[in-house]
Amino acid sequence: MLTFNDNHEYIQSLRDSGLGAADFQVAKAPVEFRIPTFAYDGSMIMDTIEYPSKEVYYRTDTNEPIAVHGLRYNPVQYSEMINKTRDMLERSDLNCEDIEENIQVSPNGGMCLVDYTLPATNYETPDGDRGSVKVLALSSFNGVWSFILSLGFQQWACLNHQIMINNPASIYKCRHTNKLNVDKGVNLLGQTANLIENEIELWNEWANTYTSITETAKTFASVSNYTGNIVELKDEIYKYGRPVNVKNKTLTYLYDVYNNTYKKTMGETQWAVYNAITDWSTHAPSSSKNVIALKQRRIEQATTAIQEWLKVA
């Protein structure tokens, strides 16, 4: 990979800061369980039995168990994920000056999400705002998440995390099987980092593309997993501009930010609809205590809905 920026100093400062909440290792051991049996004299004893097809994963610093998996489960140590992502950023053609690294780990260590914001690598969006490139790395030992590396974009004014949907090469996703190759993911992400410019060209197209009330209603219904009558929903939107008899909080949130913020400044365009969706995935309140799982779940939900809407594979 060609290097246009000398990023060593910036990435070395991340290395010097350590691994934060991810500074631990996970080991595995055979699964054993105890069952009561009775001796000839009638006394009860406990027999230890090994479960040969399963292994328990546990933190070596606390001995706390995280999950039980089959023998083919192939996890990635968080330290390896973080260090290799840092190496990729150091070698990339991105400008890593003033890079920000945010390491988040779920309470028992079952999941880890690391996002990098690169303020020196920034671009202008169709509405005149600017935003920074983001890189996301996540994995899990509890099996909730696959191993994922992806590119993103964060606008400065609204702080929305824009979703990259037209560039499948910019993301590497693999389940924890023997096919998982961290180096492949790191190389793939590094080679495609400059393709964010293509995504911004697409955003400019959306900024000049009208979207109908029906199209917007269908899209928001998809994002919010709305299961009601779509015809009745569209009738409400035509009459009132928003849902009035719907108890779906996501749908209500989408229309609130769309009507009160994005449609006012961006018009009835695909760009306004898209920004309402990224606003929800970034900022909508939730009672969930697992913030990092919630964030990824919303990104995946929004990405799927946008891809179906715009028919972008």
N, C-alpha and C positions, 0 to 999 in steps of 0.2 A: 504494500500500500504506500502511495506517495505521501510525503509529509510536507505540508505547507506551513505549519506552525510548530514552533518549538514549545511543546507542552510539558516538558519534563518537570520544570519548576512547579507548575500548577498541580500536576498530578502527584508529585512527590509530597506536596503539602498534605494531600489527602491520605497518602500512605502513612505519613508521620502522625496523623491524627488517630490512627488505629481503626478498629472495626466497630466501635460503639456497642450498641445493643446486640450486634451479631458476633461478638468476640467470644465464641464458644464452639466446641466441636460436638458432633453427634456420633455416637457409636451404636452398634447393634449387638444383640445377644439372643441366644435361643429362647424360645418361649416355653416356660414351664408352668405347670399349675399343680395344685395339691388337692387330692380328694380323700375323704375319710374311708377307711376300711376297718374291718374288725379281725383281731387276732383270734387264735383258737380259744384263748381264755376269756374271750368276750370283750377285751379291752379295745378301745378305738385307737387306731394309728393313722397317720397321714402319709399317703403315698405320693411321691413327686413324679409327675409324668411330663415328658418332654413332647412338645408339639412340633414335629420335625419340619413341617412345611411353612412355618411362620417364624418371623423374627421381630423382636421388639426394638425400637429405636429410642434412645434416651440421651439426654444431655450429660456430658461427662463432668461438667462443673457442679451440677446439682443432683445428678442421678435421677432426674425427673423423667418418667416415660413420656414420649410424644405420640407414638402410634405403633400399631402392629401391621406388618405388611408380609406379603409372600416373598419367596426367595428371589424372585426376578425384579423386585423393586430396586431402582437404580437412582438414589438421590444424589444431590450435589451439596457439598458443604458450602455454607454461606460465605465463608472466607474465600473459597475458590471462585465463586460467582463474582464477588466484589473485586477481588484482585485482578481477575481477567478482564472485567469491564473497565477497570482503571487503566489496565495496559492498553486496551483497545482505544480508549479516549486519548491516551498519550500519543499513540501512533497515528491517529486519525487526522484528517484535514480540517477538523473543527478547531475553532479558537477557544481554548479552555481557560483563558484568563478569567479570574474571579469565579471559577466554577463553584457551584454549591452542591454538596452531597447530603442527602437525607436518608438515613438508614432507619427503617422501622421493622420491628419484630413483634409478632403476636405474643400474648402473655406467657405461654409455656414454650415458646420457641418453635412452634409448629410451622410458621410461615414467616417469610422475610421479603420485604419490598425495599428496593433502593432506587431513588430517583435522583438524577443529576440535572441541574439547570445551568445552561451555558449562556449567560447574559451577553458575552462578547460575540456570540454567533446569533445574530438577530436579523429579522426580516420585517418588511412592512406588509400589513394585511390590507385587504380591499377597502376597509372602512377608515384607513389612515392611522390605525393603531400600529404598534410594533410588538414583536414577540420573540421569545428566546427558544432555541432548540432545547428539548429535554430528551434524556435517555432513561429508560426504565428497565430494571432487572428485577425479576422476582422468581422465587422458588419456594418449595415447601417440603417438609418432612412428614406432614400429616396427610399428604395426598390430595389436599384441596386444590392446589394449583399445579399446573404443569410448570416446567422451566420456560421462562419467557424473557426475551430481550426485544425491546422495541424503541422506535423513535417517537417523539411527540413534540408539541409546540405549546408554549404558554404565552397568551397575550398579556401585555403589561397593564393595560388600563383596567380590564375586567377580571384578570387573573384566571380566565377560563383555560382549562387544559384541552387544547384542540386535539381531535382524534384523527390520526392518519388512516385513511380508508382506501386510498387509490394506489397503494404501493405495498403489496403483500411481501415484496422482497425485503422491506425494511423491518420485518419482524421475524424472529425465530421462536417457534413454539414446539415443544416436544414433551411428551409424557415421560415419566421416570421409568423408562425401559432401557434395554441394552442399545436402543437406537439413539439415545440421548448423547449428544456430542457438544460439549460446552464450547470447544474451540471453533467448531463449525458455526455456531451461533454468533460468537464474537466476531469472527471474520466476515460473516454475512452482514452483520449490522454495520461494521466499520466500512465496508465497501459501498454501502448504499446511503451513508449519512448525508451526502450532498443532494440526494433526491428530494429533499424537503422543498426545493425550489419548484419542482414539478407539482407538488401538492398545493403550493400557493397559487400557481397558475390555475389550478382547478378551482380554488376558492374565488378567484377573480371571475371565473365563468359563472359560478353560483351567484355572485353579487349582481350579475346582470340577467339572471334568469328568474322570471315570475313563477310563483307557485300558487296554485288555487286554494280556496278554502277547503275543498274536498281533499286535495293532496296533503295539505298540512294536517287535517284531522286524521287521516289514515296513518300518517307518519308518527304523530304524537301518540296515537292509540297503540301503535306497534311498540314504541319505546316504553310506554307505561303498562304494557301487558293488559290493556283494557279488554274486557271480555263481554261488555255490554253490546247493545244494538248500535252498530256503526251508523245506520241511517238516522236513528233518533239523535245520536251525537251530532251528526252533521247538521240536522235541523236546528238544534240548539245553538250551534256555532253561527249559523246563518242569521238567527234571530237576535242573539245576545252577544255574539263575538267571543263567547267562552262557554264552557260547560257549566250549567247551573244545577243540575239534578244528578251529578256524578260524585261519588264518594272516593274516587281514585285520586290520591294525593299527588302522585307523579303527574298525572294528566292536568290537574289543576295548576300545579307549579309551572309546567311547561307553557300553558296558556297565559299565566300571569306574567312571566318574564318575556314571552313573545310579544304580547300586546303592549305591555308597559315600557319595554326597553328596546327590543331589537327591531320590531316592525316599525316603530316610530323613527328610528335612525337609519334603518337599512331597507325599509320598504317591504312589500310582500314578496320576498325573494327567498331562494333556496339558502342563501347565506344567512338570512335572519333565522330561518328554521333551524339550520345547523347550529348556530350560536345559542339558540334557546336550549337545544339538546345538550351541548357541552356545558352550558351554565348549570343545568340540572345535574349532570354527572360529576361536576366539580363542587357545587355549592349547596345543593338541596339538603335540608336538615334530615337527620335520621336518628332513630333511637338505638341503632346498632352500636354495640360496644367494640366490635371488631372493625376498626376504621380501615385497615389496610385491605381486608377482605371485601368490605363494602365498596371501596374505590375501584378495585379491579372488576368486581361484578357489574358495577354500573358502566364501566368503560366497555366491557364485552357486550352488555345489553344494548348500549347506544350504538356501538359499531355495527352490530348485526342489523339493527333497525335502519341505520343510514345506508348501509350497503343494499338492503332490500329496496329501499325507497329510490335510490339513485341508480340501482342496477349496476353498481360498480363492484366487480369481482376482485 
